[in-house]
């Protein structure tokens, strides 16, 4: 009789504690900003790891074989899309994880529903053939991305739907508050005329009210020509440019040519950071200096 009671007690305790011992969803993202957003939306129910750390251009990223181990255990992969990080598809195939090969739940492209910018009207030899993939530089697009991610988490883990729904409300409320702060902090940047090396900042310009003048590249990922750089340098000397903005991983060679003889210095900013909200705090401060 005592053995039976102990067995019943064990079963009862297992029933109580099993939800507490449930494994969190293991989510892989291609970039650190997507990882941060996913963590906020998933809370205690997710373990999130980005494949890429730091400010790295995913256009030309070379995936490493060591990444296959992460993917082999993942429940879902979240990517930026618009041809920006399509290399992850080859990794998914090589990893052989059946969960990731599922069309409906495996790989999530969060660019769906994002208004496309800079789509070339004719065939382009350079990047951005499917539009500008840097849409998270406008935080208003993060609401759409968050909704897409939250829906996928609920699909993968319907038992915790209530928590995911609370988390997205909290995320949206916090983001709205921050957008208001960023708008006030960036007031002096509105109407400024900017030149950049690569056409990276279209969505950031939209958000901050900055006017795009030119890029040093003739087309995305096509190196600048001497003739093109001389033309932009002339504009700068004439005072037709207010800002020179460049991602912090590019060489200074081209910007030194175009800023020569002008009063302008290059503003180097990261492409993304581990904290999505902190990114805008940092970038706005750099551009205001």
C-alpha positions, 0 to 999 in steps of 0.5 A: 500500500505504501508503495502505491501511495508513493507512486501516486505522489510521484505521478502527481508531482511530475504533473505539477513540475513538468511545465516548469521543466519544459524546454524553451523554444530554441530560436536562431536569428541571423542578426543581433537586433532580430535576436533582441526583439525575439527575446522580448516577445518570447520572454522565459519561453525562448532561448535565442541565439544570433548567428552573427554578432556585431556590426556585420554586412550580411550581404557578404557574410561567409557562414561558418561550418560551426553554425550547423551545430546551432541549427541542428538543435533549433526549433525555428530560424528567423531571417531578415529576408529581401535576399539579405541573408539568403545564405542561411537557407543553404545552412538549413539544408546542410543541417538536416534539421527536420523542424527547420525544413518544415515550410510552415514553421521552419524558417521565418522571413520577417520582411513580409508586410514591410513596405519595400524601398529602393527596388531597382526598376531594371536589373541590377548587378549589385545588391538590393535586387529585392529592395532595401533590406535595412527596414529595421532602421525605421522603428515603425517597421518593428511593429510589423516584425514583432507581430510576425514573430509573435504569431510564429511563437504562438504557432510553435508553442500554443500552450503559452499563447497568453504570455506571448500576447502580453509580451507583444503588448508590452513590446509595442507600448515600450517602442511607442514611448521610445519613438516619441523620445527619439523624435524629440531627440532628433529634431535638429536632424530633420531636413539635413542633406546626407551622403552615404557610402552604401544605400544603407540608411533609406529607412533611417532617413525616413524616420529621422527626416533626413534627405538623401543626396547621393551614395558613393557607390554607383549602385549597391555593392558596385564600387565608386568610380573616380568621376562619381567621387569628384562630382560629390566632392564638388557638391560638398565644397559648394555646401550642398551636403550636411552629413556624410554617413558610413557604416563603421565597417567600411574603409575610409578611402572613398570618404576621404576623397569626397570630403577633401576641401570641405568642412565635413567629417564622416559620421560612422555608425553601426549597422545594428547592435545587440539592443534594438532600442539602444541602437537608436539612442547611439545613432542619434547621438552620433549624428547630432555631434 
